Amino acid sequence: MTKSRKLSLPPYEGRIADAYAGPEFLSLLAEPRKLLEASGAEVLLEGRNRVVAMKTAAGSGGSADIVIKEFRLQGINKLKSLVLPSKVAKAWRGARSLQEAGFDTPAPIAFLEKRKGGFVGQGYFVAERVFGGREIRRLFIESSGETLPPLLAALAETLFRLHEKGILHRDLSDGNVLVKEAAGAFRFIFLDTNRVRSRGHIGPAARAKNLIRLGVPPALRPFFLERYAAAGHRPLMKTFVFWYALNKSVFSGWIKFKKALRLKNLARWLKIQ
C-alpha cells in the first residue's frame, strides 16, 4: 500500500499519499474549492456532496486523472466530528483499509478537513479516477439469465472474502460497486468508502444484513446466497436465509416509506443529515 504523510495546508489538515506530495500538486490542493470549479472539471454528482473529476498535474512533469469529493458536514455529522473522525477522514481510512486487505477501490490520494471550534464543517477527499467500470445496478438490469449467474457468483465470493477479512461496507448499494470484466472474469471496485469499517470478526447476522442493499433480482437471491456460503465451503443455513429475507423486507419497506414522505428532503432541510 502507498505510504502517506501528514498534510497541513492551513486552514486545512489531513493526509496525502507520498507519490502526490510534490509542491505542484500541493499548490493545487491549497484552495480545493477553486479546484472544484476549475475550467475543464467534470461534475459527476451535485447534491448534498459535490463530486468532480479532472486531469491535473501530479509531479515530475506528469499528470493524473483525479476525483474530488467535497463533504459538507452539517447537523449530527458535524456534531460527531467533535469527538469522532469526520466523514472525510473515514473515507480515507476506509479506502486504505480496502487496499491493505487486497480489495479494489479508487486509490486514495489525500483528504483535507477544516475545523472551526473543534467541529469539521467542510472536507475534501481526493482519489484516482477509475475508467471502464460500470455500476453493478446496470448489469443487474441489462444482463440476461445466462450472464447474470457468473456475475453473482463472483460477487458473492468477493463479498465473502471481504467479510472474512473483517471489513464491512455499511453502504453496500448498487451505486457503490463498479464492475470491470475481462476474459470472463469480474473485478469489483468499491466506492463511497466513508462507511467502510474494519472489524476483527463479522458474525452471520451482520453478514446477512450487510448484503440486503444490493439489488440482486429476487429469482436469483437463493443462488446468490448459496454461492456466498459455498465460498466458505459451508452449507447455506436456513437462519442465514431467514435473517437476510427479514432484513431485506424491512429495508425495502423503509425505502418506500421514506420516498412516500420525502424524509430525505426533510432531513436536509432541517440540516440533520
Protein Blocks (a to p, Z undefined) as FASTA:
>chain_A
ZZdddddddfbdcdddfklmcfklmmmmmmmmlmmmpghiacfbdcfbccddddddeejh
iacdddddddddehjllmmmmmmccfklmmmmmmmmmmmnopacdddfbdcdddeehiaf
bdcddddddehiacfklmmmmpcfklmmmmmmmmmmmmmmmmmnopacfblcfklcccdd
eehiacdddehkllgccdfbdcfklmmmmmmmpccdfklmmmmmmmmmmmnopacdfklm
mmmmmmmmmmmmmmmmmmmnommmmmmmnopZZ
